[in-house]
């Protein structure tokens, strides 16, 4: 037997939410009525009423007011009053304007009434009814051209009754609470699916691309979940390919660097011997000296490239030890001073007068600081100064190296830490050797390996590079 396929609109999340809303509304109405029925006894309020007695008097008054004017004479009115009085057990009388009784039922014995007293007692009885108290209704009528007052009276009888209170605020709160609980229950599975999706997307955003979200429905959420899984799979595959490419590139650079270093070392050695040889002089010595400088620059570029490749590989290890950062900086500054003085740059240092101990790979951190100092010297205004400041406040040690330099564009500032990126060489002191464009990238990699941060803060032409590393003891 062929199974009927459900229409696509039934699978829609919007339709499901509408159905959940409708079901919650209908079920809430049913439960509210059931709750009202079950709790009605607790809301029963008893009362005493005299309305039946009052209505009997008023009804008879209305009937007499309608029947009496059409009677032909006394021979018709007396039997009417007698019949209605006996049937209703009420007193009926008609008086003139002075209160003299003209016609009356057999139960009336007096000859005269006080109309004002009757009106007063009627109002008092309306306000304070009591069992057995006489209730009177009075109205003027015309009978055979004579103005009369029709008076009907009778005792009040108490009736016991009850009503069910139904406070609107209470009922509304019960209805709202039931609706919210039912709607939450009907939509719980969807909300759970959304929460699961949210956690999965958060994990994917954190780089856990192997995460796959469970597809639990065929609506828009299911489609979105499947799309997220597909996207995560494509990203995982793409990143894996990029890692393989990067690994192959790193291996190629490492191999080339290793292959070039040996012959280049030999070339530098031969050129050094030629410069020192007594027969090398004049123009030849200048040529050899120039070739030696270029060879040294090439060697530094290869060393930087090799070092950067090694730092960014997964196999890099740190040889950490406890180091006094203040003592290390003093030594770096002392070694840097001759080079700075040679380029007319003054070095100002502000270091704590106490030890600042950190656990670092000293050689690598020295390399990072040296790269920042070399960069500052290269692009400083000459004559000028370099300011070195170290601050230590738990849990960080923050080193800043600052100098005044020529302006750079915001785009150049964003790319300063990119590998192989060089700012405008026209800003460079041409007495300094050209760099490889890897100095800041190497410094950044070293700092990040120490779980720290490195950044630039520029104020006009004043450049401050910051290194922040944790004050931790392992």
N, C-alpha and C positions, 0 to 999 in steps of 0.2 A: 504494500500500500504506500503510495507516494505521500510523503510528509509535506504539508503546506508550509511554504516559506513565509515568515512574518514580514510585513511591509517594513521598509527602512525607517519610516517615521516613528514606528513603535520603539525602535532602538535609540531614538534621540534622547539625549540627556535632558533637554528642555521638556519633552513629553513626560519623562519619568518624574521629574520634579513637580510638574503640574499634577500628575496622578497622585504623587505622594501628598501634595498639598490638599487635593480634593478628598483623598481617603482619610487624611488626618482630620479634615473639617467635618466630614460625615460621621466618623467614629466619635469625634469629640461631642457632636450634637447628641448622638445616641447615649453616650456615657453620661453626659450632663443631665439628660432627662431621667436616666436610671438613678443617678446620684440624687436628683431632686425628689424622686419617688421614695427612695430608701430613707432619706433624712427628713421627710415631710413631718413625721410625728414630733420631731424635736423642734419644729418651727410652728407647731399648732398653738394658737392664741385664742382663749375663750373670752366671750363677751356676753353682756345682758342687753337685750333689745326690746323696745316697746313699739316697734314700727308697725306690726300687724294691727295692734289696737288703734293706733293713729290712722292707719290707712283705712280701717273699717269706718271710722267716724267721718273721715274726709270723703270716702266713696259714697256713703249714705247721704252726706250733705250735697254732694254733686248730683246724685240721683233725684233727691227731693227738689233741688233747685231747678231741675229740668222738667219734673212732672207737675209740680203744684201750679205753675202759671197757666197750664192748659185745662185745669179743672173748672167745671161750670159753677159750682157752688159748694156750700158747707156740707151738703149731703154726700159730696164726693171726697172731700179732704179728710174728714174724720176717719172713715174706713181706711183711707190710705195711710194715715199716720199710725193707726192702730196696727195695721197689717205689717208695716215696715218695722215698727218698734218691737213687736213681738218676734219678728223674724231675726232681727239683728240684736235684740236685747239692749237697745240704745234709747235714750230719751230724745224726743223730737218735739219742738214747740215753735210757734210763730208769735212774735210780739210786735206791738206797734212801736213808734219812736220813743214813747215814754217808758217802755218796758212792761206794759200790760200785756198779759198773755191772751192771745186771741184764739189760737188753736193749739191743741197739744195732744200728745199720746197719753194713754191711760196711766203710764208710770209717772207722769208729771202731776204733782199735787199743789204746787204754789200757784198764785194768781198773778204775781208780778215778779219781775227779775231786774237786777241792776246790770244794765248793759256794760257800763264802764268796768264794773267789778269782774264781769265775765271776760272781757278783753284782757284785763290785767292778769287774771288767773291763767288764761290761755298762754300768755307769754312766759309766766313763771313755770308752768308745767312743761313747756317746750324746753326750757333751760334746765330744769331739775325734775325729770320724770321719776315717779316712784310707783311701785305696785299698789293698785287700789285707788290711786288718786284719779279724780275725774278729769278727763280730757275733753275740751269743748272746742267746737268749730262753729263759726258764725259768719253769715253773709247776708247782705240786703237783697230783697227780691220785690217784684211788683205782683200784686195779686188783686184782680178786679179793681184796678185803679188806686189801690191802697199800698203805701210803702210800708213794708214789714221787714222784720229780721228773722231769718231762719236759723235756729240754734239746734245743733245736734251734739249730744254729750254722752259719755260712757266711761266706765272705769278702765284704767290701764292694766294690762296683764303682761308680766315679765316673761320673756322668752330667752332661754339659754342657747347660745350658738358658738361657733368657732370658725376661725379663718387660718389659712397657712401663710405665714410671713415669707416673703421672697425678696430679701434685700438685693438690689440691683448690683451694687458694688461687689458684694460677696459672690453672687452668681457669675459676674463678669470675670472676677479673678479666678474662680474655679474653672471656667470655660477656657480662659487664656492659658492657665497652667496645664490643663489637660491637652490643649492643642499643641503647646510647645513640646511637651513630653512625647506626644505621638509623632509629631513632625520630626523631632530629633531621632526617634526610634526608626521611622521609615527611611530617613536619610543617613543613618549611621554607617551603613556599608559604603555608601558613596563618599562620605567624609573620610572614612578610614582609607579608602582607595586614594583620595586626594592627599592625605597625610603621608601615606606610603610613597606616593609619587614625589611629594615635596622633599622627603628625606633622601630618596634616591637621587633626585636632581642635585641636591646639596652635596652628596657624596661624589657625584660625577664632576661637579664644579670644583671640588677639592682635588681632583685628579685621579679618582678611583674609577677609571674608565672600564674596568672589568665588571662593574655593577650592572645588572640587568633587572629592570622593573617587571613585576608580574602583571600580565595582561588579564584582568578579571572581568572585562565587559566588552561589548561590541559597540558601545556608544562613542561619543566624542572623546571621553576620557580614555577609553581603550585604544582609540586611534592615536591620541596624543602619546600614550605610554609606548605604543609600538614605534612611533616616530622617534621618541627619545632613545629607545633601545637601539634603533638603527643608527641614529646620530652618534651615540656613544661607541658603537662598534666601528663606524667609519673613522671616528677620531682616534680610537685605539689603534686601528690599522695604520692610519696616517702617521701617528706619532712613532709607532714601531718602525715604520719605513724611514722616518726622519732620523731616528736613533741609529739605525743601521748605516744610513748615509753619513751621519755625523761621526760614527765610530770609524767607518772606512776612511773618511777625510782625516780624522785625527791620526789614524795609523799611517796614512800616506805622508802627512806632515811630519810625524815623528821619524819615519824612515828616511824621508828626504833630509830632514835636519841632521839626523845622525850621519847620513852619508856625506853631507856637505861639511860637517864640522872637522872631520879628520884632514881632508886635503886643505881646507881653509886654514887650519892651525899650522900646517906645513908651510903654506904660502906666507903667513904672517911671520913665521920663524925665518924664512929665507929673506924676506924684505927687511926684517930687523938686522939680520947679519949684513946685508948690503949697505944699510945706512951707517952701520958702525965700521964698515970696511974703509981703510984709509984711502983707497983708490977711488971711492965713490965721492964725487964732489961736484960743485957747480949745478948745472941744470939737471944732471942725472940724479943728484941727491934730492932735488926738489920733486922730481918725478917719482922717485922711490918713496919719498915721504908721503906724497899724495896718495900713491897706491896703498901704502900701509894704513893711512887713515880710512880710506874707503873699505879696505879689508876688515879693519876693526869695526866699522859701522855695520858691514854685512854680518860679521860674527855676532854683534849685539842683536841684530834683527833676528838671526837664526836662533840665538839663545832665548830671546823673548818669545818667539814663536813656539819653541820647544817647551818653554816653561808654561805658557798659556795653555797649550794643548794638554800638558800633564795635569795642570790644576783643574781643568774642566772635565777630565776623564773620571770614570767611576772608580778607578784604581788608586786615586790619590790618597795618601795617608799623611797624618800630621804627627810630628814628633814633639809632643807637648811637654812642657815643663813649667815649673813655677818661676816667673820672671818679674823683677822689679821694673815696671814700665818707666819710672822716672830715671833710673840709672841707664836703661837702654837708650832713652831719648837723649840724655846728656852725651853719650858716646856717639850717637848718630850725628848730633849737632856739631860736636868737635871735629868729626871727620868731614863734615859738609862745609865748615867755615872757610877753609882756604879757597874752595871752588866759588863760594858766594862772593868773597872779597875780590877774587879775580874778575868777577863780572859786576863789580860795584853795587853789590846787594848786601844790606845789613840784615843780620838775623836777630830777631827779638824773641826771647823765650820766656814763658810764664809757666813754671812747673811747680807742683806741690813740694813743700819742704819735708815731706814724709814719703815713705815707701808706698807705692801703689802696686800691689802684687796681683798678677793675673796668670792664668794657666794658658800658654800659647805655644805655638811653634815659632820660636824666636827668629829663626832665619827668614821665615816667610813674612812675618810681620815687619821685620827690618826692611825687606824688599818692598813691601807695600808703602811704608813711610818714605823710603828713599825715592820711590817712583813719584810720590806726591811732591816731595821737595824738588826733584829734578824738573817736574812739570811747572812748579811755581817759579823756579829760577829761569826756566826757558822763556816764560811768557810774562815775566815781571817787567815793569817800567824801569829803565836804567837811567840814573841811579835810583835805587828803591829799597824796599825792605820786605822781609818775610816774617810774619808773626806766627809763632808756635805756642799754643795754649793747651794745657792738659787739665781737665777737671775730672774728679772721681767722686761720684755720688751713687751709693748703692741703688740699683744693681749694675750700674754702667760706668765704664771709663770712656770719656769722650775727648778725642784729640782733634784740634782744629789747626789747619795750616792755611794761612791767608796771605794775600799779596794784592797790590794794585797792578792791574794789567789793562791792555787795550780791550775795547768793547767787542763782544761777540753777539751774534743774533740769537733769538730764542731757539731757533731750529738747531744751531750749533750747540747750544747749551744742553738740549735734550739728548744729543748724540755723543756727548763727551765720553761716556763710558762704553760706547760701542767699540767692538774690536776693529782694528785697522782704520779707525776714524782719526783723522788729523784735522785740527782746526786750521784756519788760514795760516799758512807758513809765513805770510808777511808779518804776522805778529811775533814771530820767533826771533830771538837774538841769533844772528847768523854766525856768531862765534861759537854757538853751541852746535853739537852734531845733531843732524836730523833724527827724529825718533821713528819708531816702527808703527806707532799708532796703537800699541798694545799696553803701554804703561798703566793707564788708568783701568783698563780691563783686567790686567793682572792684579792690581791692587784690589779691585772689586771682588774678584774671585777669592783672593786670600782672606779678605774680611768676611765674606759670606761663609767660607769654610769654618770660620771661628764663630759662626752664628751671630755675626754682627751686621752693622749697616754702614754704608758709605754714601755720602751725598754732597751736593754742591749748593751753597747759598750765595747768591750774587746780589750785591747792592751797588748799582751803577757799575763802576769799573773795579769794585772791590770784590775779590773772589775768596770765598771760604770753603775749603774742603773739610768735611768732618768724617772721622772714623769713630764708630761706637762699638765697643766690644764688651761682653758681659764680665763682671767681676765675680767669677765663679771659681771654686776650688774643687777639683775632681779627686 
